[in-house]
Each structure stands twice: as structure tokens, then as C-alpha cells.
Amino acid sequence: MAAPGSDIVEEMRSRVVLGEFGVRNVHTTDFPGNYPGYDDTWDQEKFEKNFQVNVMNMMEDTLEFDMIGIDAALANAFRRILLAEVPTMAVEKVFVYNNTSIIQDEILAHRLGLIPIKADPRLFEYRNQGDEEGTEIDTLQFQLKIKCTRNPRASKDSSDPNELYLNHRVYTKHMQWVPIGNQADMFPDSAIRPVHEDILIAQLRPGQELDLCMHCVKGIGKDHAKFSPVATASYRLLPEISLLQPIEGELAETLKKCFSPGVIEVQNLNGRKVAKVANARLDTCSREIFRHEEFKNLVRLARVRDHYIFSVESTGVLPPDVLMSEAIKVLMGKCQKFLDELDLSQMD
Amino acid sequence: MAGEMQHRRASAKERGGWWILVVCKKKCLAFENVQANGTDETCVTFVLLDEDHTLGNALRYMIMKNPEVEFCGYSITHPSESKINFRIQTRGELPAVEPFRRGLTELMEVCQYVLNTFEGSIKEYKDQKENEME
């Protein structure tokens, strides 16, 4: 084995290498006993020294941040929890009193379930199994009562449904929140509503009507995707492009075309064109360079193993930074649960 | 319920057969550990109910970072069963529950630090944006 501290060992430990025919050093290998000369025992202090979070961009519903100095096992746990284990409120039970529209009851119920509901899930409890009624602490009630009619003021020769009919499109804005118990005092008006008011639920024609009552409950994405709080949550590793030798002239232009725009810059040095890596972060890691024989040994493509570029896109129920915090708390909750149970089992 | 559990455990121990430890909390079993006959406490399979790769892989990483652990791994028994078999074998005489407990504690500490750092960075970003607005 190569000597400790040598380049080859360092590369194995810290980079995922993109080769012509495959990806090398994919798995984490820095465990105690694997590398002579390295102490890979868990060290909280060392971790705290290396760990960094840099927020790159945050909007109302999206968040992009870098998490540096952490292992895939943990980063992936956070991502998985964001997708499947951070709770939200969603329509779970639909009571259909009347539905004369063309859309069937079960399809309608499914569509209603997928509508994101603006309500802070942290203020609610999970509904107990078998409970059909629900109370103010575990249920939100919505009503959808709408009937389509002819527009008496429509011109005779019109063929535009928007002009001919009234209420022929049912949107989420037609859903009325019905407070249960003390909910009217707890939440201000318009605090509880669908996130978007312009989601089309159904289309009606004159004489058709909907009369529905909906119960929203708290749930997690593992149970049904409608409870997932994110539109998507993903991460990628930071790309690293190294030019092993200076690449000049026409080759520099060809090299530039192999990468995403903005990754390679061609500079003019004393009348010579020289390629330079401007921003490797923008690269999609396509490995296009390996189709060019001349670049195979001049460029090294890799990804930094412990640099995660997270992107979290919320459905609008909670801000994306709150979702991430909640996800971390969920993982802590899991650990605490098993620690408590261990204590219980070892008491006697 | 608790009495029943204790009885089960005692009789299993006396039989010297499979030694099954079932912890019972609020009627739902969330955790049990299974040990085969003839082996010692240094090789234990913990059955974690209602868990998957999320906790399994994160915890495996933390426990494998412990030099006293010879082997640590997990498997999902079957796609339709929501539980994992989490195996720990230690070097020397150390009972496998010790690294298991330590792994959970360390994972908690890591999460706490990640949470603090994340919230700090978010606050910094928000403050910076606010200053730019003014």
C-alpha cells in the first residue's frame, strides 16, 4: 500500500474520481484500521473544526446551501428525511355529499389530497388510528360547495365557456376553511388555506355541482407522497476539474466546448490562448472530454467527497430553511427514541 | 404488559436458547435485540422496528468509526417489512450494546452541531440580505 500522506492515498480518501469507463473511489473508506498512519476514529472536535454550512441562495420556496465536511451517510439521511419524514397536513378524508360533475368521487378525492395546505404541522398532533371524527388538535376541516350555472348576461352567439357559464372552473380558492373547536381563536383568518389559490380541481357545466367536506390530518411522506413537504430535495458533490498540463491554442477552445458554459475560460496571455478552470461548480460532470483522445491524459475530473451542494425546494407549506431544521430534529428524535429504549431495557 | 415481557425474557434466558430482549413502550414495540445461542454479548443483532437506510446507514457510519468495533452492518429483512437487522461485533470483551449506545449518542451530538451551524448560517444570510435592502 502507498505510504500515508501520499497523493494517491489522499485522492482515494477525499475525491470521487470520474474516469473514462467508470467512477472510482465511490465509497467512504476512512474507517479505523483501513489506512495505516491515519487515525480515523470518530473525533467530534475534528468534525466541528472542519464542518461548514454556506447558504448560497434562499428564496421564499427554494434554498441552496453547501454542507462541507460531512459524510454521505449523514447527508443522505437528511435528504431522505426531508422527502419522507418531515410531517405536513394534507386532505385524508373526503365526505362527498353531492358530486354530479364528470369527475368521479375517488379521482376527485385523490386530487384534493395532493393540494398543499398552508398550515404549520408543528401545531398539530397525529390523529389516532381508528379515529374517524377528529378534534381541533389533529384535524383541519375544509368545505367545497359550488354549483355551475348559465351566465344570464352572456351574449347569444358566444361560444366561450368563460362567458357562457358561471363557476365552471373549480379552483383551490373555492375551498372554505371551517374552524373546529377553538381553531378560530388560535389561527387568524386566512392563516389556514391551500398554498396556491389557482389550482384547478374540476370543471363543471350548468346544473352540475360539488358539495364536499374534507378532513386534513398530519402525516409523513413515507405513508403517502401527498404529505411530503418538498417538491424536491437533492444534493450533488462539488465538481473538481484539474488541468494537468497547460492547454493552449485551438485545444483550449475545444476544451471549453466540452464543459457547461462558464466552467472553462480561455484567456489571452501574450497573444496565446490558454484554458483556465473558471468555475467548476457549474459543471454537470458529463465526461465529454473522454471522447477526445487529446484530452484523456491532460484533464482530471473528480468530485469532492465531503462537499455537498444541497438544493431544497419547498411546496410552500413551510419555508425551506425550517424544513431543513425540522429534518435534522427528526434524526435527533430517532436517536433519542432508541437511547431511551436502551435505558429502559437495561434498567433491570 | 410489562410483567409479561419480563417473564418472556427470564424464561428465554433460563432455556439458554435464543435470547430475545423486547422493549415495550406505549404498546408499540420499537426495538428488540436478538442474540444467537452459544455466542456472547459481543456479537449482537439489534432489530430496529420502523427504521430503514435513513437511520441504518447513518448509525452504521458512526459505529464503524469506533476502533473497538470489528464489524458493523445492517440489512433490510424484506421490502414489505419496515424493520432492519443491525449487527454489531466488537473486538475483545466489550458488549455490543456499548458501541451501539455510543453511536447513537455521537450521532445526536453531530446532529446538534449541524443544526446549530445551519441555523447560524441561515441567520447570517438573512441579516446580510436585510442590510443590503437598507
Boltz contact constraints between the chains, C-beta under 6 A:
constraints:
  - contact:
      token1: [A, 31]
      token2: [B, 64]
      max_distance: 6.0
  - contact:
      token1: [A, 32]
      token2: [B, 67]
      max_distance: 6.0
  - contact:
      token1: [A, 41]
      token2: [B, 67]
      max_distance: 6.0
  - contact:
      token1: [A, 42]
      token2: [B, 65]
      max_distance: 6.0
  - contact:
      token1: [A, 42]
      token2: [B, 106]
      max_distance: 6.0
  - contact:
      token1: [A, 44]
      token2: [B, 109]
      max_distance: 6.0
  - contact:
      token1: [A, 48]
      token2: [B, 113]
      max_distance: 6.0
  - contact:
      token1: [A, 53]
      token2: [B, 117]
      max_distance: 6.0
  - contact:
      token1: [A, 53]
      token2: [B, 118]
      max_distance: 6.0
  - contact:
      token1: [A, 53]
      token2: [B, 121]
      max_distance: 6.0
  - contact:
      token1: [A, 55]
      token2: [B, 121]
      max_distance: 6.0
  - contact:
      token1: [A, 55]
      token2: [B, 122]
      max_distance: 6.0
  - contact:
      token1: [A, 55]
      token2: [B, 125]
      max_distance: 6.0
  - contact:
      token1: [A, 71]
      token2: [B, 61]
      max_distance: 6.0
  - contact:
      token1: [A, 73]
      token2: [B, 57]
      max_distance: 6.0
  - contact:
      token1: [A, 73]
      token2: [B, 58]
      max_distance: 6.0
  - contact:
      token1: [A, 73]
      token2: [B, 61]
      max_distance: 6.0
  - contact:
      token1: [A, 74]
      token2: [B, 58]
      max_distance: 6.0
  - contact:
      token1: [A, 77]
      token2: [B, 54]
      max_distance: 6.0
  - contact:
      token1: [A, 77]
      token2: [B, 58]
      max_distance: 6.0
  - contact:
      token1: [A, 80]
      token2: [B, 54]
      max_distance: 6.0
  - contact:
      token1: [A, 81]
      token2: [B, 54]
      max_distance: 6.0
  - contact:
      token1: [A, 321]
      token2: [B, 122]
      max_distance: 6.0
  - contact:
      token1: [A, 328]
      token2: [B, 111]
      max_distance: 6.0
  - contact:
      token1: [A, 328]
      token2: [B, 114]
      max_distance: 6.0
  - contact:
      token1: [A, 328]
      token2: [B, 115]
      max_distance: 6.0
  - contact:
      token1: [A, 331]
      token2: [B, 111]
      max_distance: 6.0
  - contact:
      token1: [A, 332]
      token2: [B, 108]
      max_distance: 6.0
  - contact:
      token1: [A, 332]
      token2: [B, 111]
      max_distance: 6.0
  - contact:
      token1: [A, 334]
      token2: [B, 55]
      max_distance: 6.0
  - contact:
      token1: [A, 335]
      token2: [B, 104]
      max_distance: 6.0
  - contact:
      token1: [A, 335]
      token2: [B, 107]
      max_distance: 6.0
  - contact:
      token1: [A, 335]
      token2: [B, 108]
      max_distance: 6.0
  - contact:
      token1: [A, 338]
      token2: [B, 31]
      max_distance: 6.0
  - contact:
      token1: [A, 338]
      token2: [B, 104]
      max_distance: 6.0
  - contact:
      token1: [A, 339]
      token2: [B, 104]
      max_distance: 6.0
  - contact:
      token1: [A, 341]
      token2: [B, 23]
      max_distance: 6.0
  - contact:
      token1: [A, 341]
      token2: [B, 31]
      max_distance: 6.0
  - contact:
      token1: [A, 342]
      token2: [B, 101]
      max_distance: 6.0
  - contact:
      token1: [A, 344]
      token2: [B, 23]
      max_distance: 6.0
  - contact:
      token1: [A, 345]
      token2: [B, 21]
      max_distance: 6.0
  - contact:
      token1: [A, 345]
      token2: [B, 23]
      max_distance: 6.0
